[in-house]
């Protein structure tokens, strides 16, 4: 299976999720921009996968990221980010969403487990009501401190400014 085989449209994903459910698989869902992949992301996603059988990643589109993080982001286009994320062995499916939050995607997928980093309280996690209403779990996993795309970008900018 190539990394491209793990990038789904929403209709394709819903068929795949149904097939996994019929096999008794627990579906874990998380989301994010994942503009520059770093250790914090890898650690977080690995821990998320350990909570169930299949990990579905909702990935913000370029337009969504620009609205949230400003016109200078994303640094990488959505297909590049999707391929990088799909290449990770613990990610089973990647699907884009264009809204500012993944709520519509969570409503469609109906994951068994919704996961975010521990920088969120469960009540702050978008979609927690949807998942809990059907008996699913909403969980946080500890983040590796000191890793963020914003910090990496800032460090690069500081280095460039020193040399100019």
PEVENDA-V958832 format. One record per run of one state. SS is the DSSP state (hx for helix, st for strand, lp for the rest). FROM is the first residue (numbers start at 0). TO is the last residue. If there is no record, write none. Layout:
# PEVENDA-V958832
((SS:FROM:TO) (SS:FROM:TO))
This chain:
# PEVENDA-V958832
((lp:0:1) (hx:2:5) (st:6:7) (lp:8:8) (hx:9:21) (lp:22:25) (st:26:31) (lp:32:37) (hx:38:48) (lp:49:52) (st:53:59) (lp:60:60) (hx:61:68) (lp:69:76) (hx:77:85) (lp:86:91) (st:92:96) (lp:97:101) (hx:102:108) (lp:109:111) (st:112:116) (lp:117:120) (hx:121:123) (lp:124:126) (hx:127:132) (lp:133:135) (st:136:140) (lp:141:147) (hx:148:162) (lp:163:163))
